[in-house]
């Protein structure tokens, strides 16, 4: 009959135990010198060798011919204990025998001498499951046991064991087995079982085992049943981890702030039967791996979940700040915890994805921090563009400095507009570059006239009927996204906060007397497509332009425009202010 690999390859001597040398070395020394204790407590996570070491220790103390503290596994005592025919070594499960009556019966039986071996050994697994009266019944015999009696207690939850029990036992803590040790053991077992296991397959299985060698052997057994070569792709296919690729794709949409693609993929997973809570949990695991690789690139490899290869993690983590990963991890953890109380889990998951794509929707200090960071990035990008434009200018276009006479023209003398030279802007010139045009300057009998830039606002009339004079602003109105951001700032306080958050996700394009607002997805469009938002936008845009502006909302990305087109739009926008006089 076939036997599972984790049972067939369970260690029989201390030297076969993997990853627990600090414990096996001490136990072998105690057995070899005859200094064993009457009570041991083994603690640690599942699959790390607690019960295995307990059985080896039970054989070692009763072995007739021990070898350097290891049992010989050939004498009648070792054989009888291993096949379970000797009742003097008894393994109990405290999860099913946790009552005080069972412990009292064990205590009354333990006083009798063993029939076939030197010591009567009781191995109590999951001892933390015992009730309080059962612990009290066990306490007295642990304190004053007979010479022939030994207790070996094992638990995965040390904090549930009373301190009175702890103080009467020698405690040994089993640590998680390192992935490289698990991979070496899996490769050895695969070679002995004639299983075609590749190095990358063993590495992936070792990381999926999460420090438990028993889990690693069980996963290898499952993959071997499928047949063929067990490599990285085969492990993902057999264990049903191919969905991790969709999780990585979903996170990629989030990192690109593509809310529409993220919601569509979530809907696809939901329609396919995927639980939204599982989706958020897998996203949280992936973000945790990326954060660990960022903060601990060398020593954090052993802490990774193992479901994603290095190439995927490198691609997702490239160019993303650590604070972004911290925000994603904390938001996912909070959303996953709130799903337990949710009445509509899908809606809450979709809202979580929207907050992940745009931090400004979180409504806390994270939103403010994100806006500041975006402003800093925009300022830095503008500085780099201006520096590149200056470096790209041909040296022959540099004009010589004018003479003092040319710098101070005669008073009240202005050349006609048609005499002002006009130069076509270069192809790579930024749209905000200031270039004089024939329409921007004209002669006046009482002084000079100059074009007012679009941020100067409409002209106001003085009380005496004279045209009001004002100074030309020192900086032109930013074009493109900065102009749109300035307009949305004017709408602050006139529309609700959540509508303002959706408005920040849009892009506005002004063409003549029509302002077109492009929403990235249908959800944003439905939130903003109402009379209140359109009225506020029309009012503020009309106040800036000095004329009535029509507002329309569309879904999609705005059309890409050349810098010359943006410049011409600004110039057309400023012509209405040509009649304003300056001092």
Wavefront OBJ file of the C-alpha trace (Angstrom):
o trace
v 0.000 0.000 0.000
v 1.258 3.461 -0.912
v 2.525 5.552 1.989
v 2.633 9.336 1.935
v 6.069 10.840 1.514
v 5.998 12.754 4.797
v 5.347 9.477 6.659
v 7.750 7.366 4.624
v 10.608 9.846 5.011
v 10.025 10.809 8.641
v 13.441 10.870 10.407
v 14.258 7.835 12.538
v 17.368 9.239 14.261
v 18.406 12.698 15.431
v 20.954 13.070 12.626
v 18.146 12.912 10.034
v 16.237 15.855 11.508
v 16.575 18.935 9.260
v 17.053 22.468 10.518
v 16.946 21.802 14.290
v 20.593 21.116 15.096
v 20.468 23.296 18.209
v 17.923 20.874 19.705
v 19.081 17.498 18.402
v 22.663 18.134 19.511
v 21.526 18.773 23.104
v 19.202 15.763 23.208
v 21.886 13.428 21.850
v 24.318 14.635 24.485
v 21.783 14.061 27.273
v 21.015 10.533 26.082
v 24.698 9.663 25.646
v 25.582 10.903 29.154
v 22.435 9.555 30.805
v 21.265 13.008 31.963
v 17.764 13.017 30.524
v 15.007 14.956 32.250
v 11.635 13.604 33.385
v 9.612 16.227 31.427
v 10.197 17.995 28.115
v 8.162 20.669 26.366
v 8.606 21.068 22.601
v 7.192 24.255 21.068
v 7.097 25.585 17.531
v 4.998 25.885 14.398
v 3.543 22.919 12.514
v 5.760 20.580 10.539
v 9.045 21.537 12.208
v 9.779 18.159 13.889
v 8.294 18.305 17.401
v 6.512 14.945 17.367
v 9.310 13.373 15.339
v 11.951 14.361 17.900
v 9.668 13.159 20.701
v 9.453 9.672 19.141
v 13.201 9.574 18.494
v 13.864 10.575 22.113
v 11.486 7.873 23.355
v 13.410 5.267 21.337
v 16.800 6.657 22.375
v 16.172 6.442 26.151
v 14.958 2.829 25.777
v 17.459 1.679 23.121
v 19.623 -1.284 24.121
v 22.547 -0.206 21.908
v 22.478 3.587 21.416
v 25.036 5.125 19.028
v 26.254 8.563 20.178
v 22.807 9.337 21.582
v 20.929 8.064 18.513
v 18.758 4.932 18.692
v 20.075 1.928 16.806
v 16.634 1.206 15.279
v 17.493 -2.508 15.278
v 17.039 -3.750 18.846
v 13.673 -5.150 20.020
v 12.916 -1.987 21.990
v 13.417 0.307 18.982
v 11.465 -1.988 16.683
v 8.604 -2.418 19.158
v 8.328 1.311 19.827
v 8.479 2.118 16.120
v 5.732 -0.292 15.085
v 3.561 0.581 18.093
v 3.494 -2.912 19.660
v 4.922 -1.690 22.977
v 2.263 0.051 25.041
v 4.815 1.510 27.440
v 5.389 4.344 24.957
v 2.038 6.013 24.368
v 1.178 8.981 22.152
v -1.893 10.975 23.185
v -3.777 13.747 21.408
v -4.791 16.358 23.966
v -7.253 17.863 21.505
v -9.527 14.811 21.851
v -8.460 13.710 25.351
v -8.573 17.026 27.164
v -10.847 16.173 30.071
v -9.816 15.766 33.658
v -11.004 12.133 33.735
v -8.616 11.078 30.960
v -5.681 12.788 32.703
v -6.569 11.142 36.032
v -6.634 7.730 34.340
v -3.242 8.444 32.777
v -1.855 9.524 36.140
v -3.097 6.393 37.891
v -1.617 4.155 35.180
v 1.739 5.941 35.066
v 2.811 4.747 38.530
v 3.261 1.171 37.279
v 6.642 0.044 35.998
v 7.058 -0.604 32.246
v 6.762 -4.153 31.008
v 9.157 -4.236 28.049
v 11.385 -1.133 28.152
v 13.394 0.919 30.602
v 11.140 3.988 30.784
v 7.436 4.555 30.319
v 7.102 7.553 27.979
v 3.942 9.612 27.416
v 3.936 11.896 24.380
v 1.127 14.461 24.750
v 0.578 16.344 21.507
v -1.214 19.743 21.416
v -0.999 19.925 25.200
v -2.395 23.475 25.212
v -5.835 21.978 24.500
v -6.085 20.486 27.998
v -8.653 22.053 30.288
v -7.660 23.820 33.495
v -8.749 20.898 35.745
v -6.774 18.525 33.491
v -3.641 20.670 33.858
v -4.134 20.648 37.632
v -4.447 16.859 37.600
v -1.235 16.554 35.596
v 0.681 19.001 37.761
v 1.382 16.746 40.745
v 2.852 13.850 38.790
v 5.006 16.244 36.759
v 6.390 17.665 39.983
v 7.286 14.287 41.593
v 7.358 11.594 38.888
v 8.554 8.005 39.398
v 12.032 7.004 38.176
v 10.664 5.066 35.229
v 8.386 7.849 33.905
v 9.016 10.521 31.230
v 6.618 13.106 29.799
v 7.175 14.778 26.418
v 4.690 17.591 25.788
v 4.306 19.267 22.408
v 2.384 22.445 21.527
v 2.075 25.092 18.847
v 0.633 27.714 21.226
v 2.985 28.139 24.150
v 1.091 31.072 25.645
v -1.839 28.772 26.521
v 0.259 26.479 28.712
v 0.121 27.430 32.432
v 3.292 28.743 34.009
v 3.188 25.978 36.621
v 3.601 23.408 33.838
v 6.320 25.405 32.093
v 8.454 25.649 35.224
v 8.565 21.840 35.576
v 9.707 21.063 32.016
v 12.799 21.549 29.905
v 11.598 23.733 27.068
v 12.926 23.489 23.491
v 11.773 25.913 20.800
v 11.663 24.555 17.252
v 12.287 27.231 14.633
v 10.966 27.423 11.088
v 13.131 25.501 8.647
v 14.972 27.664 6.134
v 13.860 27.405 2.470
v 17.292 26.264 1.306
v 17.263 23.373 3.818
v 13.768 22.364 2.693
v 14.819 22.545 -0.979
v 17.850 20.315 -0.328
v 15.717 17.752 1.497
v 13.065 17.773 -1.244
v 15.741 17.260 -3.899
v 17.135 14.299 -1.932
v 13.711 12.683 -1.477
v 12.842 13.265 -5.136
v 16.075 11.587 -6.225
v 15.387 8.572 -4.009
v 11.792 8.304 -5.257
v 12.809 8.832 -8.913
v 10.770 12.028 -9.190
v 11.850 14.514 -11.873
v 12.122 17.669 -9.730
v 13.968 20.688 -11.124
v 15.907 23.202 -9.048
v 13.384 26.026 -9.599
v 10.521 23.671 -8.729
v 12.234 22.688 -5.459
v 12.845 26.351 -4.659
v 9.197 27.250 -5.217
v 7.982 24.295 -3.132
v 10.358 25.251 -0.315
v 8.947 28.789 -0.212
v 5.360 27.548 -0.366
v 6.071 25.226 2.573
v 6.457 28.315 4.803
v 9.088 26.780 7.077
v 7.367 23.389 7.505
v 9.190 20.426 5.943
v 6.117 18.207 6.305
v 4.127 20.655 4.185
v 6.902 20.669 1.598
v 6.844 16.864 1.330
v 3.046 16.891 1.038
v 3.212 19.438 -1.789
v 5.892 17.370 -3.544
v 3.695 14.295 -3.193
v 0.774 16.163 -4.744
v 2.842 17.416 -7.680
v 4.400 14.007 -8.276
v 0.924 12.486 -8.661
v 0.367 14.651 -11.770
v 3.385 13.090 -13.486
v 5.998 14.671 -15.711
v 8.716 17.116 -14.836
v 8.030 19.192 -11.736
v 9.285 22.667 -12.563
v 8.122 26.164 -11.599
v 5.218 26.235 -14.076
v 4.076 22.713 -13.171
v 3.950 23.553 -9.463
v 1.802 26.624 -10.127
v -0.516 24.611 -12.361
v -0.939 21.598 -10.078
v -1.384 23.609 -6.874
v -3.905 25.968 -8.473
v -1.691 29.030 -8.111
v -2.095 30.190 -11.706
v -4.510 32.816 -10.337
v -1.485 34.590 -8.895
v -0.800 35.882 -12.403
v -4.172 37.646 -12.387
v -3.416 39.050 -8.939
v -0.134 40.459 -10.249
v -1.994 41.941 -13.225
v -4.535 43.560 -10.887
v -1.770 45.129 -8.803
v -0.120 46.383 -11.984
v -3.342 48.254 -12.877
v -3.419 49.727 -9.371
v 0.190 50.905 -9.542
v -0.570 52.577 -12.899
v -3.638 54.201 -11.247
v -5.859 52.662 -13.923
v -9.065 52.360 -11.915
v -11.160 51.295 -14.892
v -8.929 48.324 -15.768
v -8.706 47.294 -12.099
v -12.499 47.315 -11.682
v -13.007 45.378 -14.905
v -10.526 42.699 -13.834
v -12.146 42.463 -10.402
v -15.532 42.020 -12.094
v -14.068 39.281 -14.287
v -12.695 37.446 -11.253
v -15.993 37.860 -9.405
v -17.987 36.477 -12.341
v -15.602 33.524 -12.435
v -16.519 32.593 -8.859
v -13.604 34.267 -7.077
v -14.383 35.593 -3.606
v -13.567 39.301 -3.271
v -12.154 38.690 0.187
v -9.701 36.177 -1.289
v -8.743 38.706 -3.979
v -7.924 41.364 -1.383
v -6.030 38.797 0.675
v -3.890 37.768 -2.297
v -3.263 41.431 -3.123
v -2.173 42.021 0.467
v 0.240 39.078 0.290
v 1.749 40.359 -2.958
v 2.156 43.899 -1.600
v 3.785 42.457 1.522
v 6.314 40.593 -0.627
v 7.108 43.766 -2.578
v 7.510 45.772 0.637
v 9.828 43.152 2.141
v 11.969 43.101 -1.009
v 12.196 46.891 -0.887
v 13.071 47.190 2.813
v 15.132 43.982 3.168
v 16.429 43.062 -0.297
v 18.988 40.534 0.970
v 17.790 39.009 4.227
v 14.070 39.194 3.457
v 14.044 36.386 0.865
v 13.183 33.823 3.531
v 10.146 35.886 4.572
v 8.452 35.926 1.160
v 5.251 33.995 0.558
v 6.742 32.127 -2.402
v 3.806 32.490 -4.775
v 5.553 34.934 -7.129
v 8.798 34.665 -9.041
v 11.590 37.213 -8.851
v 10.961 38.595 -12.347
v 7.349 39.481 -11.490
v 8.341 41.108 -8.205
v 11.100 43.120 -9.894
v 8.708 44.344 -12.596
v 6.002 45.390 -10.139
v 8.369 47.064 -7.675
v 10.288 49.127 -10.230
v 9.870 52.876 -9.725
v 7.367 52.629 -6.844
v 8.131 54.407 -3.567
v 8.096 52.493 -0.282
v 5.415 54.772 1.196
v 3.099 53.759 -1.664
v 3.492 50.106 -0.703
v 2.861 51.009 2.946
v -0.356 52.781 1.960
v -1.482 49.833 -0.177
v -0.757 47.314 2.577
v -2.557 49.259 5.331
v -5.575 49.989 3.104
v -5.890 46.344 2.068
v -5.600 45.140 5.664
v -8.326 47.513 6.826
v -10.624 46.656 3.915
v -10.182 42.910 4.456
v -11.062 43.301 8.134
v -14.156 45.401 7.343
v -15.470 42.840 4.838
v -16.581 40.647 7.742
v -19.211 43.231 8.694
v -20.091 44.296 5.153
v -23.570 43.921 3.660
v -22.239 44.189 0.094
v -18.757 42.743 -0.133
v -18.328 43.430 -3.839
v -19.075 47.147 -3.464
v -16.653 47.478 -0.559
v -13.965 45.703 -2.582
v -14.532 48.070 -5.510
v -14.309 51.096 -3.213
v -11.066 49.677 -1.852
v -9.636 49.443 -5.370
v -10.625 53.060 -6.065
v -8.813 54.195 -2.918
v -5.775 52.142 -3.913
v -5.675 53.786 -7.346
v -6.071 57.324 -5.969
v -4.908 58.156 -2.431
v -6.840 61.436 -2.496
v -10.063 59.432 -2.035
v -8.987 58.123 1.355
v -10.098 61.324 3.105
v -7.225 61.415 5.616
v -3.693 62.775 5.781
v -2.679 60.299 3.089
v -4.748 62.259 0.573
v -2.984 65.512 1.500
v 0.417 63.839 1.346
v -0.394 62.434 -2.080
v -1.454 65.828 -3.429
v 1.751 67.423 -2.144
v 3.858 64.685 -3.707
v 2.092 65.113 -7.041
v 2.712 68.852 -6.946
v 6.376 68.261 -6.219
v 6.624 65.793 -9.098
v 4.884 68.238 -11.458
v 7.209 71.061 -10.416
v 10.257 68.868 -10.900
v 9.022 67.719 -14.315
v 8.410 71.321 -15.400
v 11.895 72.314 -14.275
v 13.458 69.504 -16.285
v 11.440 70.431 -19.391
v 12.482 74.081 -19.154
v 16.125 73.104 -18.686
v 15.970 70.795 -21.693
v 14.378 73.536 -23.809
v 17.144 75.993 -22.893
v 19.884 73.481 -23.722
v 18.290 72.617 -27.056
v 18.146 76.232 -28.253
v 20.688 76.843 -31.088
v 23.595 79.013 -30.176
v 23.111 81.196 -33.275
v 19.694 82.350 -32.035
v 21.190 84.018 -28.992
v 20.697 87.746 -29.364
v 23.296 90.297 -28.409
v 22.532 92.619 -25.538
v 20.859 95.869 -26.713
v 22.537 99.215 -26.277
v 21.347 101.625 -23.568
v 19.634 103.765 -26.206
v 17.678 100.764 -27.421
v 16.722 99.807 -23.881
v 15.097 103.215 -23.232
v 12.836 104.081 -26.167
v 11.443 107.619 -26.452
v 8.457 108.354 -24.255
v 4.968 107.923 -25.800
v 6.478 106.404 -28.940
v 5.422 102.859 -29.766
v 6.055 101.189 -33.128
v 3.010 100.007 -35.008
v 1.869 96.467 -34.373
v 2.704 95.419 -37.919
v 6.393 96.424 -37.380
v 6.863 94.053 -34.482
v 8.852 91.020 -35.665
v 7.121 87.638 -35.442
v 8.974 84.361 -35.213
v 7.499 80.920 -35.478
v 8.050 78.926 -32.281
v 10.514 76.067 -32.553
v 9.153 72.539 -32.780
v 10.396 71.572 -29.312
v 9.414 74.788 -27.571
v 7.210 74.292 -24.487
v 3.632 75.599 -24.823
v 4.107 78.164 -22.077
v 7.076 79.897 -23.741
v 6.410 83.638 -24.070
v 6.630 84.703 -27.723
v 5.485 88.199 -28.800
v 2.701 88.331 -31.386
v 1.341 91.186 -33.481
v -1.934 90.972 -31.586
v -0.299 91.152 -28.171
v 1.015 94.729 -28.436
v -0.609 97.780 -30.114
v -0.041 101.505 -30.075
v -2.174 103.896 -27.998
v -2.315 107.707 -27.899
v -2.074 107.875 -24.105
v 0.437 105.104 -23.422
v 1.381 101.549 -24.177
v -1.010 98.650 -24.479
v -0.077 95.028 -23.773
v -1.884 91.754 -23.900
v -3.145 90.526 -20.554
v -2.506 86.858 -19.946
v -5.432 84.543 -19.343
v -5.056 84.547 -15.586
v -5.617 88.299 -15.404
v -9.421 87.886 -15.533
v -11.954 90.159 -17.296
v -11.446 93.914 -17.399
v -13.198 96.053 -14.784
v -14.547 99.551 -15.406
v -13.465 102.435 -13.152
v -16.124 104.695 -11.544
v -15.243 107.688 -13.781
v -15.786 105.705 -16.950
v -12.089 105.470 -17.633
v -10.650 102.075 -18.356
v -9.018 100.596 -15.300
v -5.276 100.144 -15.459
v -3.618 97.098 -13.920
v -0.219 95.482 -13.862
v 0.657 92.549 -16.057
v 1.150 89.434 -13.917
v 4.730 88.335 -13.585
v 4.007 84.691 -14.437
v 1.769 83.389 -17.244
v -1.141 81.072 -16.587
v 0.080 77.463 -16.691
v -1.211 75.470 -19.577
v -2.396 71.877 -19.806
v -2.929 70.009 -16.531
v -1.756 72.910 -14.340
v -4.423 75.208 -15.812
v -7.034 72.558 -15.116
v -5.786 72.096 -11.546
v -6.034 75.844 -10.981
v -9.634 75.796 -12.200
v -10.557 72.862 -9.951
v -9.048 74.700 -6.977
v -11.473 77.580 -7.639
v -14.335 75.079 -7.400
v -13.246 74.050 -3.919
v -15.956 74.639 -1.358
v -18.707 74.930 -3.983
v -19.151 71.190 -4.568
v -19.097 68.270 -2.073
v -15.773 66.790 -1.073
v -16.354 63.397 -2.693
v -17.306 65.089 -5.998
v -14.144 67.198 -5.755
v -12.107 63.965 -5.348
v -13.615 62.567 -8.541
v -13.027 65.916 -10.290
v -9.303 65.688 -9.482
v -9.178 62.452 -11.478
v -10.416 64.194 -14.648
v -8.741 66.367 -17.281
v -10.226 69.505 -18.831
v -9.696 70.759 -22.381
v -10.820 74.274 -23.431
v -11.677 74.733 -27.113
v -13.224 78.090 -27.963
v -16.232 78.601 -25.699
v -16.527 74.865 -24.852
v -14.882 73.219 -21.862
v -14.742 69.418 -22.233
v -14.105 67.400 -19.059
v -12.714 63.909 -19.736
v -13.477 61.325 -16.997
v -11.215 58.232 -16.771
v -14.110 55.786 -16.287
v -17.890 55.519 -16.203
v -18.054 55.620 -12.394
v -16.348 59.012 -12.287
v -18.506 60.279 -15.156
v -21.752 59.265 -13.430
v -20.662 60.994 -10.214
v -19.900 64.304 -11.937
v -22.612 64.364 -14.600
v -25.065 66.612 -12.750
v -26.263 70.219 -12.926
v -24.410 71.312 -9.806
v -20.945 70.345 -11.037
v -21.549 71.629 -14.562
v -22.884 74.954 -13.187
v -19.871 75.533 -10.924
v -17.433 74.669 -13.711
v -19.226 76.940 -16.206
v -19.290 79.813 -13.697
v -15.595 79.591 -12.760
v -14.411 79.006 -16.332
v -16.565 81.922 -17.565
v -15.155 84.190 -14.850
v -11.612 83.328 -15.923
v -12.334 83.703 -19.638
v -14.593 86.751 -19.421
v -17.281 85.111 -21.578
v -19.849 82.349 -21.345
v -18.378 78.846 -21.366
v -20.259 75.645 -22.193
v -19.357 72.534 -20.159
v -19.659 68.964 -21.381
v -18.462 65.713 -19.783
v -17.101 62.709 -21.654
v -15.547 59.368 -20.755
v -12.071 58.597 -22.004
v -8.678 60.193 -22.413
v -8.245 63.733 -23.801
v -6.737 64.048 -27.291
v -3.020 64.663 -27.454
v -2.170 68.165 -28.681
v 1.025 69.695 -30.013
v 2.720 72.470 -28.012
v 2.013 74.971 -30.805
v -1.716 74.264 -30.538
v -1.653 74.876 -26.785
v 0.228 78.140 -27.357
v -2.287 79.299 -29.966
v -5.132 78.519 -27.575
v -3.577 80.697 -24.874
v -3.016 83.526 -27.341
v -6.617 83.389 -28.538
v -7.726 83.314 -24.925
v -5.829 86.568 -24.198
v -6.980 88.653 -27.187
v -10.104 89.858 -25.415
v -7.934 91.788 -22.951
v -6.050 93.838 -25.549
v -8.049 96.979 -24.791
v -6.874 97.178 -21.177
v -4.454 100.048 -20.602
v -1.399 99.907 -18.408
v 0.471 102.750 -16.788
l 1 2 3 4 5 6 7 8 9 10 11 12 13 14 15 16 17 18 19 20 21 22 23 24 25 26 27 28 29 30 31 32 33 34 35 36 37 38 39 40 41 42 43 44 45 46 47 48 49 50 51 52 53 54 55 56 57 58 59 60 61 62 63 64 65 66 67 68 69 70 71 72 73 74 75 76 77 78 79 80 81 82 83 84 85 86 87 88 89 90 91 92 93 94 95 96 97 98 99 100 101 102 103 104 105 106 107 108 109 110 111 112 113 114 115 116 117 118 119 120 121 122 123 124 125 126 127 128 129 130 131 132 133 134 135 136 137 138 139 140 141 142 143 144 145 146 147 148 149 150 151 152 153 154 155 156 157 158 159 160 161 162 163 164 165 166 167 168 169 170 171 172 173 174 175 176 177 178 179 180 181 182 183 184 185 186 187 188 189 190 191 192 193 194 195 196 197 198 199 200 201 202 203 204 205 206 207 208 209 210 211 212 213 214 215 216 217 218 219 220 221 222 223 224 225 226 227 228 229 230 231 232 233 234 235 236 237 238 239 240 241 242 243 244 245 246 247 248 249 250 251 252 253 254 255 256 257 258 259 260 261 262 263 264 265 266 267 268 269 270 271 272 273 274 275 276 277 278 279 280 281 282 283 284 285 286 287 288 289 290 291 292 293 294 295 296 297 298 299 300 301 302 303 304 305 306 307 308 309 310 311 312 313 314 315 316 317 318 319 320 321 322 323 324 325 326 327 328 329 330 331 332 333 334 335 336 337 338 339 340 341 342 343 344 345 346 347 348 349 350 351 352 353 354 355 356 357 358 359 360 361 362 363 364 365 366 367 368 369 370 371 372 373 374 375 376 377 378 379 380 381 382 383 384 385 386 387 388 389 390 391 392 393 394 395 396 397 398 399 400 401 402 403 404 405 406 407 408 409 410 411 412 413 414 415 416 417 418 419 420 421 422 423 424 425 426 427 428 429 430 431 432 433 434 435 436 437 438 439 440 441 442 443 444 445 446 447 448 449 450 451 452 453 454 455 456 457 458 459 460 461 462 463 464 465 466 467 468 469 470 471 472 473 474 475 476 477 478 479 480 481 482 483 484 485 486 487 488 489 490 491 492 493 494 495 496 497 498 499 500 501 502 503 504 505 506 507 508 509 510 511 512 513 514 515 516 517 518 519 520 521 522 523 524 525 526 527 528 529 530 531 532 533 534 535 536 537 538 539 540 541 542 543 544 545 546 547 548 549 550 551 552 553 554 555 556 557 558 559 560 561 562 563 564 565 566 567 568 569 570 571 572 573 574 575 576 577 578 579 580 581 582 583
